[in-house]
Amino acid sequence: MRQCGGQRSPWHADDRHYNSRAPVALQREPAHYFGYVYFRQVKDRSVKRGYFQKSGRSRGSCPAELVGHATLGQLQSLVLVSRLPFVRLFQALLSLIAPEYFDKLAPCLEAVCSEIDQWPAPAPGQTLNLPVMGVVVQVRIPSRVDKSESSPPKQCDQENLLPAPMVLASVHELDLFRCFRPVLTHVQTLWELVLLGEPLLVLAPSPDVSSEMVLALTSCLQPLRFCCDFRPYFTIHDSEFKEFTTRTQAPPNVVLGVTNPFFIKTLQHWPHILRVGEPKMSGDFPKQVKLKKPSRLKTLDTKPGLYTAYTAHLHRDKALLKRLLKGVQKKRPSDVQSALLRRHLLELTQSFIIPLVRHRAVSPGALPVNPHRRFFKSPHFDGWYRQRHKEMALKLEALHLEAICEANIETWMKDKSEVEVVDLVLKLREKLVRAQSHQLPVKEATLQRAQLYIETVIGSLPKDLQAVLCPP
């Protein structure tokens, strides 16, 4: 295993400042890493199986740890590990690095790590130019104050950017239309299943199809954060294999992507199974997978389809399907098709959330629609509630700080003991530190006034206390 990079990159740090400004779905994951992998097979006639066998290992201190290879499997692979869910950016990065790396190995990896170490920190709301291997990747990091239909990054002045940058329309958004193309007639049913945190198994023909479908499903709840577990590519070697395949307890709240036909038999007891085939980008819609009963999932040659006994509460949106079909016929760009589909899913989620926001005291009885009641039992409701509670607590704290800064501090101190005054200093300092780290939504003028108040209050205390509160 190899150490990558000689310093701690800003893309690797646990950055509170970044999380406070980034959309909930794009915040750093404190408990998990995301792995992005570039595979290739190399024919080698000297090997019995006909292929040179290599795969990836992980190690390093780079933001996205770039990982070398070892003789383990049937593929050459380069693995990038990060706490940031920037799927599109890191896939593009791997496509640039991997071909060169497989030829030059360690020297290439070290050079790339050195370049990434010099990248500016990911800043929500800003367009970044990221040089790597003679290419400048230009991308805009979304901000939580962006409108849902915010435009892709515009190319900036090219005077100092030679060659012209490779502009990515998004750091994280998949080609949603391509992913959901064979299951468009069931996209609202799938949205319901994901919203309710139902166990969902995706059977796919390859790791990339499996991974992209799982990631597409987990992204369809935006602006809600997906709070259940998800495994884009799960194998029999994963440590949770026994937990996920046991029949002695209900399947966990997880979206599971697999390719091994062995799972068709092993996971028959799962309540919702989506089997998809190889993606086909013909001029017309591919044949849509059918809705089937779970009991029909018995043989290894099971046809593509959604196997579930769940009865959807939403009717199929024929207008959406007609609009997307018209887009295919007119050869509308896939990014535009994806934007239409993403907007539709966003409106579904927002329509669902509105009653929760309006009912301050949320109770199942107040919401007559059955999915709302089931939603209360899902990890997504717990995540939504905790996020709302955190936002409201920070807002109240910010209002409290603003109220303090609008008060007459000299009048307040007249009848207060030294203990009370010192306590005020300590609490004001604590609030100021939190506000300056961008955890509190306050104006710069309020921060300056709070600092002035602290200095004023300390100046009113005896010299010995001033020395304690402001040591040299």
C-alpha positions as CSV (number, residue, x, y, z in Angstrom):
1,M,0.0,0.0,0.0
2,R,1.2,3.5,-0.8
3,Q,1.0,6.9,0.9
4,C,-0.3,9.5,-1.5
5,G,0.6,13.2,-1.1
6,G,2.8,14.9,1.4
7,Q,0.4,17.3,3.1
8,R,-3.2,17.4,4.3
9,S,-5.3,18.6,1.4
10,P,-8.2,21.0,2.0
11,W,-10.3,18.5,0.0
12,H,-9.6,15.9,2.7
13,A,-10.3,17.9,5.8
14,D,-13.4,17.7,7.9
15,D,-14.6,21.1,7.0
16,R,-17.5,22.6,9.1
17,H,-17.4,25.7,6.9
18,Y,-18.1,23.6,3.8
19,N,-21.0,21.7,5.4
20,S,-22.6,24.9,6.6
21,R,-22.9,26.2,3.1
22,A,-23.4,23.0,1.1
23,P,-26.8,21.4,0.2
24,V,-27.7,18.7,2.7
25,A,-27.3,16.0,0.1
26,L,-23.7,17.1,-0.7
27,Q,-22.3,17.5,2.8
28,R,-19.2,15.5,3.9
29,E,-20.1,12.1,5.2
30,P,-18.6,11.9,8.7
31,A,-19.1,8.1,9.1
32,H,-18.6,6.8,5.6
33,Y,-16.3,7.0,2.6
34,F,-17.5,6.9,-1.0
35,G,-15.4,4.7,-3.4
36,Y,-15.1,5.5,-7.1
37,V,-13.5,2.9,-9.3
38,Y,-12.1,2.7,-12.8
39,F,-11.9,-0.9,-14.2
40,R,-10.3,-2.3,-17.3
41,Q,-9.4,-5.7,-18.6
42,V,-6.2,-6.4,-20.3
43,K,-5.8,-9.5,-22.5
44,D,-2.7,-11.6,-21.8
45,R,-2.3,-14.8,-23.7
46,S,0.3,-16.1,-21.3
47,V,-2.3,-16.3,-18.5
48,K,-4.7,-19.3,-18.5
49,R,-7.9,-17.1,-18.1
50,G,-6.7,-14.9,-21.0
51,Y,-6.6,-11.7,-18.9
52,F,-3.9,-9.9,-16.8
53,Q,-5.2,-9.9,-13.3
54,K,-5.1,-6.7,-11.2
55,S,-7.3,-4.8,-8.8
56,G,-7.2,-1.9,-6.3
57,R,-6.0,-1.3,-2.8
58,S,-6.5,1.8,-0.6
59,R,-4.3,4.1,1.3
60,G,-3.2,7.7,1.4
61,S,-3.8,11.2,2.7
62,C,-5.0,12.8,-0.5
63,P,-8.5,14.4,-0.5
64,A,-9.7,11.7,-2.6
65,E,-7.2,9.0,-1.8
66,L,-5.9,7.6,-5.1
67,V,-5.1,4.0,-4.8
68,G,-2.7,1.7,-6.6
69,H,-3.1,-1.9,-7.7
70,A,-2.1,-5.4,-6.7
71,T,-2.5,-8.8,-8.2
72,L,-5.9,-9.8,-6.8
73,G,-8.7,-10.0,-9.3
74,Q,-9.6,-10.1,-13.0
75,L,-9.4,-6.4,-13.6
76,Q,-7.0,-3.5,-13.5
77,S,-8.5,-0.9,-11.3
78,L,-7.8,2.5,-9.8
79,V,-9.8,3.4,-6.7
80,L,-10.5,6.9,-5.5
81,V,-11.9,7.3,-1.9
82,S,-13.5,10.5,-0.6
83,R,-16.0,11.7,2.0
84,L,-17.6,13.9,-0.7
85,P,-20.4,12.4,-2.9
86,F,-19.1,14.1,-6.1
87,V,-19.9,11.2,-8.4
88,R,-19.6,13.1,-11.8
89,L,-16.4,14.9,-10.9
90,F,-14.5,11.9,-9.5
91,Q,-15.6,9.7,-12.4
92,A,-14.3,12.3,-14.8
93,L,-11.1,12.6,-12.8
94,L,-10.5,8.8,-12.9
95,S,-11.1,8.7,-16.6
96,L,-8.2,11.2,-17.0
97,I,-5.9,9.6,-14.5
98,A,-6.4,5.8,-14.9
99,P,-5.2,5.2,-18.5
100,E,-1.9,7.1,-17.8
101,Y,-1.5,5.4,-14.4
102,F,-1.8,1.9,-15.7
103,D,1.2,2.6,-18.0
104,K,3.4,4.7,-15.6
105,L,2.2,3.5,-12.1
106,A,3.7,5.1,-9.0
107,P,5.3,8.2,-10.7
108,C,2.0,9.1,-12.3
109,L,0.1,8.6,-9.0
110,E,2.5,10.8,-7.0
111,A,2.4,13.6,-9.6
112,V,-1.4,13.6,-9.6
113,C,-1.5,13.6,-5.8
114,S,0.8,16.5,-5.7
115,E,-1.4,18.5,-8.1
116,I,-4.6,17.7,-6.1
117,D,-2.9,18.8,-2.9
118,Q,-2.7,22.3,-4.5
119,W,-6.4,22.5,-5.4
120,P,-8.4,25.2,-3.7
121,A,-10.8,23.9,-1.0
122,P,-14.3,23.0,-2.3
123,A,-16.3,26.2,-1.9
124,P,-20.1,25.9,-2.3
125,G,-21.4,28.6,-4.7
126,Q,-18.1,29.0,-6.4
127,T,-16.7,27.8,-9.8
128,L,-13.4,26.1,-9.4
129,N,-10.6,25.4,-11.9
130,L,-8.9,22.1,-11.0
131,P,-5.7,21.4,-12.9
132,V,-4.7,17.7,-13.3
133,M,-2.4,16.0,-15.9
134,G,-2.4,19.0,-18.3
135,V,-6.2,19.4,-18.2
136,V,-8.2,22.0,-16.2
137,V,-11.4,20.6,-14.9
138,Q,-13.9,23.4,-14.4
139,V,-16.9,22.8,-12.1
140,R,-19.2,24.7,-9.8
141,I,-19.9,23.4,-6.3
142,P,-23.6,23.8,-5.5
143,S,-24.7,26.0,-2.6
144,R,-27.6,25.4,-0.3
145,V,-29.0,28.8,-1.3
146,D,-29.1,27.9,-5.0
147,K,-32.4,27.6,-6.8
148,S,-33.2,24.1,-8.0
149,E,-32.9,25.1,-11.6
150,S,-29.5,26.7,-11.2
151,S,-27.4,26.7,-14.4
152,P,-24.2,24.8,-15.1
153,P,-20.9,26.6,-14.7
154,K,-20.1,29.2,-17.3
155,Q,-16.6,29.2,-18.8
156,C,-14.7,32.1,-17.3
157,D,-11.9,34.1,-18.9
158,Q,-9.6,31.7,-20.8
159,E,-6.6,34.1,-20.7
160,N,-4.8,32.1,-18.0
161,L,-6.4,28.7,-18.7
162,L,-4.6,27.0,-21.5
163,P,-5.7,24.6,-22.8
164,A,-9.4,25.4,-22.5
165,P,-11.0,23.8,-19.4
166,M,-13.1,20.7,-19.5
167,V,-16.4,22.0,-18.1
168,L,-18.6,19.7,-16.1
169,A,-22.3,20.5,-15.9
170,S,-22.5,19.1,-12.4
171,V,-20.2,17.7,-9.7
172,H,-22.7,15.1,-8.6
173,E,-25.8,14.7,-10.8
174,L,-26.1,11.4,-12.8
175,D,-27.6,11.0,-16.2
176,L,-31.0,10.4,-14.5
177,F,-32.9,9.8,-17.7
178,R,-30.4,7.1,-18.9
179,C,-30.6,5.4,-15.5
180,F,-34.4,5.3,-15.3
181,R,-35.1,4.9,-19.0
182,P,-36.2,1.3,-18.8
183,V,-38.3,1.8,-15.7
184,L,-39.9,5.2,-16.4
185,T,-43.4,3.8,-16.0
186,H,-42.6,2.8,-12.4
187,V,-40.5,5.8,-11.4
188,Q,-43.2,7.2,-9.1
189,T,-43.7,3.8,-7.4
190,L,-39.9,3.6,-7.0
191,W,-39.9,7.1,-5.5
192,E,-42.6,6.0,-2.9
193,L,-40.5,2.9,-2.0
194,V,-37.4,5.0,-1.5
195,L,-39.2,7.7,0.4
196,L,-40.6,5.1,2.9
197,G,-37.2,3.6,3.4
198,E,-38.4,0.2,2.1
199,P,-35.7,-2.6,1.5
200,L,-35.1,-2.5,-2.3
201,L,-32.9,-4.9,-4.2
202,V,-31.5,-4.0,-7.6
203,L,-30.4,-6.9,-9.8
204,A,-28.2,-5.7,-12.7
205,P,-26.1,-7.2,-15.4
206,S,-22.9,-5.3,-14.4
207,P,-21.4,-3.3,-11.5
208,D,-21.7,0.0,-13.4
209,V,-25.4,-0.5,-14.1
210,S,-26.0,-1.7,-10.5
211,S,-24.1,1.3,-9.1
212,E,-25.8,4.0,-11.3
213,M,-29.3,2.6,-10.6
214,V,-28.8,2.6,-6.8
215,L,-27.3,6.1,-6.9
216,A,-30.2,7.3,-9.1
217,L,-32.7,5.9,-6.6
218,T,-31.0,7.5,-3.6
219,S,-30.9,10.8,-5.4
220,C,-34.6,11.0,-6.3
221,L,-35.6,12.4,-2.8
222,Q,-33.8,15.7,-3.1
223,P,-34.0,18.1,-1.3
224,L,-34.4,15.4,1.4
225,R,-31.3,13.7,2.4
226,F,-31.2,10.0,1.8
227,C,-30.7,8.6,5.4
228,C,-31.0,4.8,4.8
229,D,-28.1,2.6,4.1
230,F,-27.2,1.9,0.4
231,R,-24.7,-0.3,-1.4
232,P,-24.2,0.4,-5.1
233,Y,-22.3,-2.8,-5.6
234,F,-22.7,-5.6,-3.0
235,T,-21.0,-8.9,-3.2
236,I,-21.0,-12.2,-1.3
237,H,-17.7,-11.1,0.2
238,D,-19.1,-8.1,2.1
239,S,-19.2,-8.4,5.9
240,E,-23.0,-7.9,6.0
241,F,-23.7,-10.8,3.7
242,K,-25.2,-13.0,6.4
243,E,-27.2,-10.1,7.8
244,F,-28.8,-9.2,4.5
245,T,-29.5,-12.8,3.4
246,T,-31.0,-14.2,6.6
247,R,-34.6,-15.1,6.6
248,T,-35.0,-15.0,10.4
249,Q,-35.6,-11.3,10.4
250,A,-37.0,-8.6,8.1
251,P,-34.5,-7.1,5.6
252,P,-32.9,-3.9,6.7
253,N,-33.7,-0.4,5.3
254,V,-31.2,-0.5,2.5
255,V,-31.0,-0.1,-1.3
256,L,-28.8,-3.0,-2.4
257,G,-27.2,-3.3,-5.8
258,V,-26.0,-6.8,-6.9
259,T,-24.9,-8.5,-10.1
260,N,-24.4,-12.1,-9.0
261,P,-27.4,-14.4,-10.1
262,F,-26.9,-16.2,-6.8
263,F,-28.7,-13.4,-5.1
264,I,-31.9,-14.1,-7.1
265,K,-32.5,-17.2,-5.0
266,T,-30.8,-16.0,-1.8
267,L,-32.8,-12.8,-1.5
268,Q,-36.2,-14.0,-2.8
269,H,-37.7,-13.0,0.6
270,W,-37.0,-9.3,0.0
271,P,-40.3,-7.4,-0.5
272,H,-39.2,-5.2,-3.5
273,I,-36.8,-6.4,-6.2
274,L,-36.0,-4.4,-9.4
275,R,-34.3,-6.4,-12.1
276,V,-32.8,-4.3,-15.0
277,G,-31.1,-5.3,-18.2
278,E,-28.3,-3.7,-20.2
279,P,-29.1,0.0,-21.1
280,K,-30.1,0.5,-24.7
281,M,-30.0,4.0,-26.2
282,S,-32.1,3.5,-29.3
283,G,-34.3,6.1,-31.0
284,D,-37.4,4.9,-29.2
285,F,-38.2,4.0,-25.6
286,P,-36.9,0.6,-24.6
287,K,-39.5,-1.9,-23.6
288,Q,-40.6,-0.9,-20.1
289,V,-40.1,-3.5,-17.3
290,K,-43.3,-4.9,-16.0
291,L,-44.8,-4.8,-12.5
292,K,-44.8,-8.4,-11.2
293,K,-45.6,-10.3,-8.1
294,P,-42.6,-11.4,-5.9
295,S,-43.7,-15.0,-6.2
296,R,-42.7,-15.0,-9.9
297,L,-39.1,-14.4,-8.9
298,K,-38.0,-18.0,-8.8
299,T,-35.6,-18.9,-11.6
300,L,-32.2,-17.6,-12.6
301,D,-33.5,-16.5,-16.0
302,T,-36.0,-14.1,-14.4
303,K,-36.9,-11.4,-16.9
304,P,-36.4,-7.7,-16.1
305,G,-39.2,-6.2,-14.0
306,L,-40.3,-4.7,-10.7
307,Y,-41.2,-7.5,-8.4
308,T,-43.3,-6.1,-5.5
309,A,-46.7,-6.5,-3.8
310,Y,-46.7,-2.8,-2.9
311,T,-49.7,-0.8,-4.2
312,A,-48.6,2.7,-5.2
313,H,-50.7,5.7,-4.0
314,L,-49.6,7.9,-7.0
315,H,-51.0,7.3,-10.4
316,R,-48.7,7.1,-13.4
317,D,-47.9,10.6,-14.8
318,K,-48.8,10.1,-18.4
319,A,-48.1,13.7,-19.3
320,L,-44.5,13.3,-18.1
321,L,-44.0,10.1,-20.0
322,K,-45.4,11.7,-23.2
323,R,-43.1,14.7,-22.8
324,L,-40.0,12.5,-22.3
325,L,-41.0,10.3,-25.3
326,K,-41.4,13.4,-27.4
327,G,-37.9,14.4,-26.3
328,V,-36.5,11.1,-27.4
329,Q,-38.2,11.4,-30.8
330,K,-36.8,14.9,-31.2
331,K,-33.4,13.8,-30.0
332,R,-33.4,16.1,-27.1
333,P,-30.1,16.0,-25.2
334,S,-30.0,13.5,-22.3
335,D,-29.1,16.3,-19.8
336,V,-32.3,18.1,-20.7
337,Q,-34.3,14.9,-20.4
338,S,-32.7,14.3,-17.0
339,A,-33.5,17.9,-15.9
340,L,-37.2,17.3,-16.7
341,L,-37.2,14.1,-14.7
342,R,-35.3,15.5,-11.8
343,R,-37.7,18.5,-11.7
344,H,-40.7,16.1,-11.6
345,L,-39.2,14.1,-8.7
346,L,-38.3,17.4,-6.9
347,E,-41.9,18.6,-7.1
348,L,-43.1,15.2,-5.7
349,T,-40.8,15.5,-2.7
350,Q,-41.6,19.2,-2.1
351,S,-45.3,18.5,-2.3
352,F,-44.9,15.7,0.2
353,I,-42.8,17.9,2.6
354,I,-45.2,20.9,2.6
355,P,-47.7,19.4,5.0
356,L,-44.9,18.5,7.4
357,V,-43.5,22.0,7.4
358,R,-46.9,23.6,7.9
359,H,-47.9,21.3,10.8
360,R,-45.7,22.5,13.7
361,A,-46.9,19.7,15.9
362,V,-46.7,16.8,13.5
363,S,-48.9,13.8,14.2
364,P,-50.1,10.9,12.1
365,G,-53.7,11.9,12.7
366,A,-53.1,15.3,11.2
367,L,-52.0,13.9,7.9
368,P,-54.7,11.8,6.2
369,V,-52.5,10.3,3.5
370,N,-51.3,6.8,4.3
371,P,-47.7,7.3,3.0
372,H,-47.2,10.2,5.4
373,R,-48.0,7.9,8.3
374,R,-45.5,5.3,7.1
375,F,-42.9,8.0,6.5
376,F,-42.8,8.7,10.2
377,K,-41.3,5.3,10.8
378,S,-38.6,5.7,8.2
379,P,-35.0,6.9,8.7
380,H,-35.7,9.7,6.3
381,F,-38.3,11.3,8.6
382,D,-35.8,11.0,11.5
383,G,-33.1,12.7,9.3
384,W,-35.5,15.4,8.2
385,Y,-36.7,16.1,11.7
386,R,-33.1,16.3,13.1
387,Q,-32.0,18.6,10.3
388,R,-35.0,20.9,10.8
389,H,-34.5,20.9,14.6
390,K,-30.8,21.8,14.1
391,E,-31.6,24.6,11.7
392,M,-34.2,26.1,14.0
393,A,-31.9,25.8,17.0
394,L,-29.2,27.7,15.1
395,K,-31.7,30.3,13.9
396,L,-32.9,30.9,17.5
397,E,-29.2,31.2,18.7
398,A,-28.5,33.7,15.9
399,L,-31.6,35.7,16.9
400,H,-30.4,35.6,20.5
401,L,-27.0,36.9,19.6
402,E,-28.6,39.7,17.5
403,A,-30.8,40.7,20.4
404,I,-27.8,40.9,22.8
405,C,-26.0,43.1,20.3
406,E,-28.9,45.4,20.1
407,A,-29.1,45.9,23.9
408,N,-27.5,48.6,25.9
409,I,-24.6,46.7,27.5
410,E,-23.5,49.5,29.8
411,T,-27.0,49.8,31.4
412,W,-27.1,46.0,31.8
413,M,-23.8,45.8,33.7
414,K,-24.7,48.5,36.3
415,D,-26.3,46.1,38.8
416,K,-24.5,42.9,37.8
417,S,-21.9,41.1,39.9
418,E,-18.5,40.2,38.6
419,V,-19.5,36.6,38.3
420,E,-22.4,37.5,36.0
421,V,-20.3,39.8,33.9
422,V,-17.6,37.1,33.4
423,D,-20.3,34.6,32.6
424,L,-21.6,37.0,29.9
425,V,-18.0,37.3,28.4
426,L,-17.6,33.5,28.2
427,K,-21.0,33.0,26.6
428,L,-20.5,35.8,24.1
429,R,-17.1,34.4,23.2
430,E,-18.7,31.0,22.7
431,K,-21.4,32.4,20.5
432,L,-18.9,34.4,18.5
433,V,-16.7,31.4,17.8
434,R,-19.7,29.4,16.6
435,A,-20.9,32.3,14.5
436,Q,-17.5,32.9,13.0
437,S,-17.2,29.3,12.0
438,H,-20.4,29.9,10.0
439,Q,-22.6,27.7,12.1
440,L,-24.9,30.7,12.9
441,P,-26.7,32.7,10.2
442,V,-25.7,36.2,11.3
443,K,-24.5,39.3,9.6
444,E,-20.9,40.5,9.7
445,A,-22.0,43.7,11.4
446,T,-23.4,41.6,14.3
447,L,-20.1,39.8,14.7
448,Q,-18.2,43.0,14.9
449,R,-20.6,44.4,17.5
450,A,-20.4,41.3,19.5
451,Q,-16.6,41.6,19.6
452,L,-16.9,45.2,20.6
453,Y,-19.2,44.2,23.4
454,I,-16.7,41.6,24.7
455,E,-14.0,44.2,24.8
456,T,-16.2,46.8,26.5
457,V,-17.3,44.3,29.2
458,I,-13.7,43.0,29.8
459,G,-12.6,46.7,30.1
460,S,-15.1,47.3,33.0
461,L,-13.6,44.5,35.1
462,P,-10.7,44.7,37.6
463,K,-7.2,44.3,36.2
464,D,-6.7,40.8,37.7
465,L,-9.8,39.5,35.9
466,Q,-8.8,41.2,32.7
467,A,-5.5,39.4,32.9
468,V,-7.4,36.1,33.3
469,L,-9.8,36.7,30.4
470,C,-7.1,38.2,28.1
471,P,-3.8,36.5,28.9
472,P,-0.8,38.0,27.1
